[in-house]
């Protein structure tokens, strides 16, 4: 779905990289505005325990960015 985001924003996009490229770039290298939050994820109410580690968040975001940039191949 995110890989097709350019089609959604086609009429708003000007020159340069598409929206999907920017989203993938930011997912590949997440940089929160306040990096203290990365050390306090365990304090967020109702946040599933698997998201308490910043390294896990970065890994999952990176994998999502990779999937956005890898074309899907239809299998018979």
C-alpha positions, 0 to 999 in steps of 0.5 A: 500500500505505501509503495503506491502512495505516489499514485494517491499524491500524483496531482500534488507532487511537484518535481523531485523524489516521489512521496514513496521515496521519501517515506522509505528514506525516513523509515530506513533511518528513523530519527525522532525529534526527541531521542529521549523517547527511544529510551522510554518506550516501555513507559508508553501505556498499552504499547505492546512489549515487542515495541519497547526496544528501539532497535526492534523499531528500527529493524522493522521500519528498515524491513518495511522500507526494503519491502516498499522499494522491492517490486512485488513479483506475481507467482503463478 
